[in-house]
Amino acid sequence: MAEGQLIFAVDDETGIRELYQCALDAAGFRVRCFEGAESLFAALREEMPDLLLLDVMLEGEDGYEILTRLRADTRTASLPVIMVSAKGEEVSKVKGLNLGADDYLAKPFGVMELVARIRAGLRRATPARPVLTYADIVLDDTRHEVKVAGAPATLTRKEYELLKLLLRHAGQVVPREEILTAVWGADYIGETRTLDIHMATLRKHLAGSRAEITTVRGVGYLLQ
């Protein structure tokens, strides 16, 4: 993922816009915030963001109406959009997804979850590299094959997805929340200990490698 990717965020609450600005700046993104449809579409005529955070409940045009306009325009038809709303009802989430939203984030949300959802959305929008390498690890996503120090490694599906994610962020700490969202899905509500167990088995597969998976306590994991 390229650093400094541009995020647009639409919310009519000053506090939420300030939260977006601070949190996304700290995460290495560029961010522009807007109160509503008019200022958003004016900005879209100037530049195109990499992803849009769009609140549902807005003065004037609401988020659903804005999303409908975005999907009807060829310039913004494929723009990744995460709908944000205090509404927790399934019908609200389904409506946004049916209109073309890529994800749905319910308020109140944590900063780490926000950043993880954004990064996951950006990854889905970025064409995947078919071959990922780091040190003596090679993952061929076309053939679904992994080699460690020249020897084939047989991984489960989850182990494979974990390794692929770590390879894409090799040398960087990947937060636990981002890993769970990317590998188990945004709506995963199971025991987070599952992640530790899978990482332990993945480490065994990499035992003969020059690279290793390091636990960054309280944050996540690092392939180095």
Secondary structure, DSSP 8 states (H G I E B T S, - for coil): --TT-EEEEE-S-HHHHHHHHHHHHHTT-EEEEESSHHHHHHHHTT---SEEEEESS-SSS-HHHHHHHHHHSTTTTT--EEEEES---HHHHHHHHHTT-SEEEESS--HHHHHHHHHHHHHHHS---SEEEETTEEEETTTTEEEETTEEE---HHHHHHHHHHHHTTTSEEEHHHHHHHHH-TT--S-THHHHHHHHHHHHHTTTSS--EEEETTTEEEE-
